[in-house]
Amino acid sequence: ENVLTQSPGTLSLSPGERATLSCRASQSVRSNLAWYQQKPGQAPRLLIYDASNRATGIPVRFSGSGSGTDFTLTISSLEPEDFAVYYCQQRTSWPVTFGGGTKVEI
Amino acid sequence: EVQLLESGGGLVQPGGSLRISCAASGFIFVSYGMTWVRQAPGKGLEWVSSMSADGVTYYLDSVKGRFTISRDNSKNTVYLQMHNLRAEDTAVYYCAKVKATSEWYFDYWGQGTLVTVSS
């Protein structure tokens, strides 16, 4: 199983600041990595796929980078609605796995 | 507009069975894989099972032999039949649409159905 480790567990920032979230895979996933956002009481939402492609309707302040085992999700300037939990997910090998999540809080 | 609506969750005793459903609309259901992902209370996301458009199935090891994913393309519905349920299966179960063939990313999600396994 390919274990995804996200860091930090919690990121405390203010609106307008830049957020940098990390996801590290125990085995290479090439570029087969996605990022999701989940707000309390809501289903997850796909933000980024194939490491760097924004999903439909996702604002340009969200960007992804990385390949192999190390990936980053960057939110260039936090909006109030961006405070949420973020998960990475790999699709290179079964089982599909998710990281443990990073909570972005005010 | 893509919509996924789960149903069938509830309280079940350990060792019991339950079938949850996900009714899909707004896309050509027969052309897409579907997935179940669960989230235990206060925990992260855990993939459970997927079925490709052509019927190939995949399972998390801990549910293999207990859970069965299936789909009825005439009803645009995907199911998860769960047997021999355990306390650790307690979670909100989400169904999700696979983004594209062999691209096991999940671009649309339902709101989830809660399964509670307890005596």
Interface residues (C-beta under 8 A of the other chain):
Chain A: A34 Y36 Q38 Q42 A43 P44 R45 L46 Y49 A55 T56 Y87 Q89 R91 W94 P95 V96 T97 F98 G99 G100 G101
Chain B: T35 V37 G44 L45 E46 W47 S50 Y58 L60 D61 Y94 K99 E103 W104 Y105 F106 D107 W109 G110 Q111 G112
